[in-house]
């Protein structure tokens, strides 16, 4: 994973963390889980990245970065 991709994922996770009150219970649990995983391993699966992007759909800043 390039530094650019790593940074893009971190931005998307940060945006979701800042907007937790606007997410569904499932989205909150998912974001917390993959945030922990990303902190530990620095990796997410392609499916996890897809779901992360869908969680960010209402926050335009997250769409400025391509993962």
Buried (B, 14 or more C-beta within 10 A) or exposed (E): EEEEBBEBBBBBBEBBEEBEEEBEEEBBEBBBEBBEBBEEEEEBEEEBBEBBBEBBEEBEEBEEBEB
